[in-house]
């Protein structure tokens, strides 16, 4: 059996470890043949494949990014897109199925292709940790560690000047990175999409911390909405799946905090630094386990499903279960952290 592997959507630490796990077990235990698909669904549409053997994946578990390249291409768009064209392309290269490694957008495309007759197996990838069917996704732990380190640095410069520092992290419509990194860094306010807050509430907590002699640290998720906002802040247009590109809410909050409190305030958007670099030990292990179990699923032809982490076990779940709704932060988890605010 000949299998194509692709990575699609935003990159994150751990992608290469998944690729390595699939190829090593697939070739050694099951004599599968693999090809790499360049730049996500773009490579599927264009037939851009190359051989993927043990040699190409050696030493990859610690390497960030993805050796396959990635993009946010929609496989149903363009003159060569669509299930019928893709089926012809795969047949011309004797490819029996695809492993799609990606997040919500990637898996939604994989689900649609699967329903249209293409053999697709999914591996969840998202630093946002927003896929409900898996307890954790690789990339999340690394992103939290990177964000925590950045916030530790912001706190020292904030302490030096007695400034309020606003740190914006990724997460789209869920606040897991903000919650975990904010708790780890000792933030005085954490703003997440699941819990709208007013400027008065945020400013009151900032003032409370400042009055205790602290340089306040505010952590905000890119998808956070102030009370009264209908949509998360976005001025960067739409991606290939017609989703708004978020980012910049911290630059709205910082001047307002300074205006209301009188405390000098600076904002920092951590942005894509959260996606870069080597994966943490946790993410290397999780990504490798997902890859190893994906190889098993290929042999058993578990098409239309994805491998996922439940507790400490790796299981398989249908795409529909993964895409039903987002894995949002429960209110009790936020209230737990809120005891540390101010």
C-alpha positions as CSV (number, residue, x, y, z in Angstrom):
1,X,0.0,0.0,0.0
2,X,1.3,3.4,-1.0
3,X,0.4,6.4,1.3
4,X,0.8,10.1,0.9
5,X,1.4,12.3,4.0
6,X,0.6,16.0,4.1
7,X,0.7,18.7,6.7
8,X,-1.7,21.6,6.2
9,X,-2.8,24.8,7.9
10,X,-0.6,26.5,10.5
11,X,2.7,24.8,11.3
12,X,3.6,23.8,14.8
13,X,6.3,22.0,16.7
14,X,5.8,18.2,16.5
15,X,4.8,17.8,12.9
16,X,8.0,16.2,11.9
17,X,7.8,13.8,14.9
18,X,4.5,12.6,13.6
19,X,5.8,12.1,10.1
20,X,8.8,10.2,11.5
21,X,6.6,7.9,13.6
22,X,4.3,7.0,10.7
23,X,7.1,6.3,8.3
24,X,9.3,4.3,10.7
25,X,6.6,2.0,11.9
26,X,4.8,1.8,8.5
27,X,7.9,0.8,6.6
28,X,9.5,-1.4,9.3
29,X,6.4,-3.3,10.6
30,X,4.1,-3.2,7.6
31,X,6.3,-2.7,4.5
32,X,4.1,0.3,3.5
33,X,5.4,2.8,0.9
34,X,5.2,6.5,1.6
35,X,5.4,9.7,-0.4
36,X,5.5,13.2,0.9
37,X,3.0,15.7,-0.3
38,X,4.4,19.2,-0.6
39,X,2.6,22.2,0.9
40,X,-0.6,20.5,2.2
41,X,-3.6,20.2,0.0
42,X,-1.9,22.3,-2.7
43,X,0.4,19.3,-3.3
44,X,-2.5,16.9,-3.5
45,X,-4.2,19.1,-6.1
46,X,-1.0,19.7,-8.1
47,X,0.3,16.1,-7.8
48,X,3.5,17.4,-6.1
49,X,4.8,14.2,-4.4
50,X,8.3,12.8,-3.5
51,X,9.5,9.6,-1.9
52,X,9.5,9.5,1.9
53,X,11.7,6.8,3.4
54,X,13.6,6.2,6.6
55,X,16.4,8.3,5.3
56,X,14.2,11.4,4.9
57,X,12.8,11.2,8.5
58,X,16.0,10.4,10.5
59,X,16.4,12.6,13.5
60,X,13.2,14.5,12.9
61,X,11.6,14.2,16.4
62,X,13.4,17.3,17.7
63,X,13.1,19.4,14.6
64,X,10.4,22.2,14.5
65,X,8.3,23.1,11.5
66,X,7.5,20.5,8.8
67,X,9.8,19.0,6.1
68,X,6.7,18.7,3.9
69,X,5.8,22.4,3.8
70,X,2.3,23.6,4.5
71,X,-0.3,25.9,3.2
72,X,-4.0,26.9,3.7
73,X,-5.1,25.7,0.3
74,X,-8.7,24.6,-0.1
75,X,-8.6,21.3,-2.0
76,X,-12.0,22.0,-3.6
77,X,-11.0,25.2,-5.2
78,X,-9.2,25.7,-8.6
79,X,-9.4,24.0,-11.9
80,X,-7.7,20.8,-10.6
81,X,-9.5,20.8,-7.2
82,X,-12.4,18.6,-6.1
83,X,-12.7,15.0,-5.2
84,X,-13.0,13.7,-8.8
85,X,-9.8,15.4,-10.0
86,X,-7.9,14.5,-6.8
87,X,-9.0,10.8,-7.2
88,X,-7.6,10.8,-10.7
89,X,-4.3,12.4,-9.5
90,X,-3.9,9.9,-6.7
91,X,-4.6,7.0,-9.1
92,X,-2.1,8.2,-11.6
93,X,0.6,8.0,-8.9
94,X,-0.7,4.7,-7.5
95,X,-1.4,6.3,-4.1
96,X,-4.0,4.4,-2.1
97,X,-4.7,7.0,0.7
98,X,-3.7,10.1,2.5
99,X,-2.7,10.9,6.0
100,X,-3.7,14.5,6.7
101,X,-2.0,16.1,9.7
102,X,-3.7,19.4,10.6
103,X,-6.3,21.3,12.6
104,X,-9.9,22.2,12.3
105,X,-9.7,23.5,8.7
106,X,-7.5,20.6,7.5
107,X,-9.7,17.9,9.1
108,X,-12.9,19.5,7.8
109,X,-11.5,19.3,4.3
110,X,-10.4,15.7,5.0
111,X,-13.9,14.8,6.2
112,X,-15.4,16.2,3.0
113,X,-13.0,14.4,0.8
114,X,-13.6,11.2,2.8
115,X,-17.3,11.4,2.3
116,X,-16.6,11.9,-1.5
117,X,-14.8,8.7,-1.7
118,X,-11.1,9.6,-1.0
119,X,-9.2,7.4,1.5
120,X,-8.1,9.9,4.2
121,X,-6.9,9.3,7.8
122,X,-6.4,12.3,10.1
123,X,-3.9,13.3,12.8
124,X,-4.9,16.3,14.9
125,X,-2.5,19.2,15.0
126,X,-3.2,22.6,16.6
127,X,-1.4,24.7,19.1
128,X,-4.9,26.0,20.1
129,X,-6.0,22.7,21.7
130,X,-9.4,23.4,20.2
131,X,-10.4,19.9,18.9
132,X,-12.9,18.3,21.2
133,X,-12.2,14.7,20.2
134,X,-8.7,14.8,21.7
135,X,-7.7,15.8,25.2
136,X,-4.5,17.4,24.0
137,X,-3.0,18.1,20.6
138,X,0.7,18.3,20.0
139,X,2.1,21.8,19.7
140,X,0.0,23.1,22.5
141,X,2.5,22.3,25.3
142,X,5.3,23.9,23.3
143,X,3.3,27.1,22.6
144,X,2.5,27.4,26.3
145,X,6.1,27.0,27.2
146,X,7.2,29.7,24.7
147,X,4.4,32.1,25.8
148,X,5.3,31.5,29.4
149,X,9.0,32.3,28.8
150,X,8.0,35.5,26.9
151,X,5.8,36.6,29.7
152,X,8.5,36.0,32.3
153,X,10.6,38.3,30.3
154,X,7.8,40.9,30.0
155,X,7.4,40.8,33.8
156,X,11.1,41.8,34.4
157,X,10.9,44.8,32.1
158,X,7.5,45.7,33.5
159,X,8.9,45.5,37.0
160,X,11.8,47.8,36.1
161,X,9.5,50.5,34.8
162,X,6.3,49.8,36.9
163,X,4.4,49.4,33.6
164,X,1.4,47.3,32.8
165,X,2.3,44.7,30.2
166,X,-0.3,43.2,27.9
167,X,0.7,40.0,26.2
168,X,-1.4,38.6,23.3
169,X,-1.3,34.9,22.5
170,X,-2.8,32.7,19.8
171,X,-5.8,30.5,20.3
172,X,-8.4,31.7,17.8
173,X,-11.8,31.1,19.5
174,X,-10.5,29.2,22.6
175,X,-8.4,30.4,25.5
176,X,-6.3,27.4,26.4
177,X,-2.9,29.0,25.6
178,X,-3.9,32.2,27.5
179,X,-5.2,30.3,30.5
180,X,-2.2,27.9,30.9
181,X,0.5,30.4,30.1
182,X,-1.2,33.1,32.1
183,X,-1.4,30.9,35.2
184,X,2.2,29.7,34.7
185,X,3.5,33.3,34.4
186,X,1.4,34.6,37.3
187,X,-0.8,37.0,35.3
188,X,-3.0,39.5,37.1
189,X,-5.7,39.3,34.4
190,X,-6.4,36.6,31.8
191,X,-8.8,37.5,29.0
192,X,-10.2,34.6,27.0
193,X,-12.9,34.2,24.2
194,X,-15.1,32.1,26.4
195,X,-15.5,34.9,29.1
196,X,-16.2,38.4,27.8
197,X,-15.1,41.2,30.2
198,X,-15.6,45.0,30.2
199,X,-12.8,47.5,30.2
200,X,-13.8,48.5,33.7
201,X,-13.4,45.0,35.0
202,X,-9.9,44.6,33.4
203,X,-8.8,48.1,34.6
204,X,-10.0,47.4,38.1
205,X,-7.9,44.2,38.3
206,X,-4.9,46.1,36.8
207,X,-5.3,48.9,39.4
208,X,-5.6,46.4,42.2
209,X,-2.3,44.7,41.2
210,X,-0.6,48.1,40.8
211,X,-1.7,49.3,44.2
212,X,-0.1,46.3,45.7
213,X,3.2,47.4,44.2
214,X,3.1,45.0,41.3
215,X,3.7,45.7,37.6
216,X,0.5,44.2,36.2
217,X,0.6,41.5,33.6
218,X,-2.5,41.1,31.4
219,X,-2.7,38.0,29.1
220,X,-5.2,38.1,26.3
221,X,-6.2,35.5,23.7
222,X,-6.4,36.8,20.1
223,X,-10.1,35.8,20.0
224,X,-11.1,37.7,23.2
225,X,-14.1,39.9,22.9
226,X,-14.8,42.9,25.1
227,X,-18.4,43.1,26.3
228,X,-20.5,44.5,23.5
229,X,-18.2,43.2,20.7
230,X,-20.1,40.9,18.3
231,X,-17.0,39.5,16.7
232,X,-13.3,39.0,17.7
233,X,-11.1,41.8,16.5
234,X,-9.7,41.3,13.0
235,X,-8.3,43.6,10.4
236,X,-6.2,41.1,8.4
237,X,-8.9,39.7,6.1
238,X,-9.9,36.1,5.6
239,X,-7.9,32.9,5.1
240,X,-8.5,30.3,2.4
241,X,-11.4,28.7,4.4
242,X,-13.1,32.2,4.8
243,X,-12.1,32.4,8.5
244,X,-11.0,35.8,9.8
245,X,-7.3,36.2,10.5
246,X,-7.3,37.3,14.2
247,X,-4.8,39.4,16.0
248,X,-4.3,42.8,17.4
249,X,-6.8,43.0,20.3
250,X,-3.9,43.7,22.8
251,X,-3.2,46.9,20.8
252,X,-6.8,48.0,21.5
253,X,-6.7,47.1,25.2
254,X,-3.3,48.7,26.1
255,X,-4.2,52.3,25.3
256,X,-7.6,51.9,27.0
257,X,-6.0,50.5,30.2
258,X,-3.6,53.4,30.3
259,X,-6.4,55.9,29.7
260,X,-8.6,54.5,32.4
261,X,-5.9,53.7,35.0
262,X,-3.2,56.3,34.3
263,X,-0.7,53.4,34.4
264,X,1.8,53.4,31.6
265,X,0.9,50.3,29.5
266,X,2.6,48.4,26.6
267,X,1.3,45.6,24.4
268,X,3.2,42.7,22.9
269,X,1.8,40.4,20.3
270,X,3.7,37.1,20.5
271,X,2.3,35.9,17.2
272,X,4.1,33.2,15.2
273,X,6.9,32.9,17.7
274,X,4.6,30.5,19.5
275,X,4.7,28.1,16.5
276,X,8.4,28.0,15.9
277,X,11.4,26.1,17.3
278,X,11.8,22.6,18.7
279,X,8.9,20.8,20.3
280,X,8.9,20.2,24.0
281,X,9.5,16.7,25.4
282,X,5.8,16.2,25.9
283,X,4.9,17.2,22.4
284,X,7.7,15.0,20.9
285,X,6.3,11.9,22.7
286,X,2.6,12.7,21.9
287,X,3.3,13.4,18.3
288,X,5.4,10.2,17.9
289,X,2.7,8.1,19.6
290,X,0.1,9.6,17.3
291,X,2.3,8.8,14.3
292,X,2.9,5.2,15.4
293,X,-0.8,4.6,16.0
294,X,-1.6,6.2,12.6
295,X,0.5,3.5,11.0
296,X,-1.6,0.9,12.7
297,X,-4.8,2.6,11.5
298,X,-3.5,2.7,7.9
299,X,-3.1,-1.1,7.8
300,X,-6.5,-1.5,9.3
301,X,-7.9,0.9,6.7
302,X,-9.6,3.2,9.3
303,X,-10.4,5.8,6.7
304,X,-12.6,8.7,7.7
305,X,-11.2,8.6,11.2
306,X,-8.4,10.4,13.1
307,X,-6.2,9.2,15.9
308,X,-6.6,11.1,19.2
309,X,-5.5,11.2,22.8
310,X,-8.0,10.2,25.5
311,X,-6.5,10.3,28.9
312,X,-3.2,8.5,28.3
313,X,-4.4,6.3,25.5
314,X,-4.4,6.8,21.8
315,X,-7.8,6.0,20.2
316,X,-9.5,6.5,16.9
317,X,-12.6,8.7,16.4
318,X,-14.7,9.6,13.3
319,X,-14.0,13.0,11.7
320,X,-17.5,14.1,12.6
321,X,-16.8,13.7,16.3
322,X,-13.7,15.8,16.0
323,X,-15.4,18.6,14.1
324,X,-18.7,18.7,16.0
325,X,-17.8,21.6,18.3
326,X,-14.7,23.4,19.7
327,X,-12.9,22.3,22.8
328,X,-13.6,25.4,24.8
329,X,-12.3,26.3,28.3
330,X,-14.9,25.3,30.9
331,X,-16.1,28.1,33.1
332,X,-14.9,26.2,36.2
333,X,-11.3,26.2,34.9
334,X,-11.4,29.9,34.3
335,X,-12.9,30.6,37.7
336,X,-10.1,28.5,39.2
337,X,-7.5,30.8,37.7
338,X,-9.5,33.9,38.5
339,X,-8.7,33.4,42.2
340,X,-5.2,34.6,41.3
341,X,-6.2,37.8,39.5
342,X,-5.7,41.4,40.7
